[in-house]
Amino acid sequence: MNSLLKTLVFTAAMFGAGLAASAQTGDRVEQGLYLVTAGGCISCHTDYQNGGAPFAGGAPIATRFGIFYPPNITSDKAHGIGAWSEDDFIRAMREGVGPDGAHFFPSFPYTSYTQIRTEDLRVMKAYMDTIPPVPVDVPKHDIVFPFSWRFLQTGWKLLFFTEGEFKPNPAATEQVNRGAYLSNALAHCGECHTPRNKLGGLDQDKWLAGSGNGPEGAIVPNITPDPETGLDWTVQQIADYLKSGATPEFDFAGSLMAEVIEHNTGKLTDYDRLAIAAYLKALKPLKNEIKRAK
């Protein structure tokens, strides 16, 4: 083979490898976008009411512990998370700890995100690195004393936090396990639909059985399949609701759930919405007459 031919072959091989690498990178970013969408990140980290940029944070979340302001998670290095390494991101999601070693408040649902698989966290970070930087600071949390003492989160975690990736239930179907992963790890449904104790810990015995004191003081419904107090819909009806927000009773989702459907569950595949619905129908029915907490 003469030198010119060798050069042409080498160049073609390198060009092909470059295209393959670019395609692989693109695939990872697309996968990350899907998982970030499933995780509901844009719903919490965008101040829709004030015309805020996507993922730039700032929309207040009122709770009985005070007002929390979701942070800027764009790729801006000074105001967002653009300076975070992949390991920083994984630690934040898995352990609820920032790059500076400070513990996050559980208004950031790391208690659910801890279950996300490591490879999924990596592709989520790959997508988030592509989010345009927005140089905006958000207000500081306005939390009542003594819950404002961040160091107390160490004790809170000992009481109410279990770290670790999602483990499929060997007795459940593949579809139900997929739905459980989407619901519990990514979409973090339990963070709103499960009642909390006086210290803000989730009541695991009433998982997804509704809460009388959800975000912004809202009453959040029981979504276990209890026929009297829960979600007595078919799998298809639940999946359709997650896509359009329309209920079998010809009503529509409102408030925060409307945003979740518009920006998150409505953008999932039909298969994944059916998987979430199948998981919810497979839950143990829990009776819970929800009353607004005082």
HELIX and SHEET records of a PDB file:
HELIX    1   1 SER A    3  ALA A   38  1                                  36    
HELIX    2   2 CYS A   41  CYS A   44  1                                   4    
HELIX    3   3 TYR A   48  ASN A   50  5                                   3    
HELIX    4   4 GLU A   86  GLU A   95  1                                  10    
HELIX    5   5 TYR A  110  TYR A  113  1                                   4    
HELIX    6   6 THR A  118  MET A  128  1                                  11    
HELIX    7   7 ARG A  150  LEU A  152  5                                   3    
HELIX    8   8 GLN A  153  PHE A  160  1                                   8    
HELIX    9   9 GLU A  174  ALA A  180  1                                   7    
HELIX   10  10 TYR A  181  LEU A  186  3                                   6    
HELIX   11  11 GLY A  190  HIS A  193  1                                   4    
HELIX   12  12 GLN A  204  LYS A  206  5                                   3    
HELIX   13  13 PRO A  215  GLY A  217  5                                   3    
HELIX   14  14 VAL A  235  SER A  244  1                                  10    
HELIX   15  15 SER A  255  HIS A  263  1                                   9    
HELIX   16  16 THR A  265  LYS A  267  5                                   3    
HELIX   17  17 ASP A  270  ALA A  282  1                                  13    
SHEET    1   A 3 ILE A  61  THR A  63  0                                        
SHEET    2   A 3 GLY A  66  PHE A  68 -1                                        
SHEET    3   A 3 ASP A 142  ILE A 143 -1                                        
END                                                                             
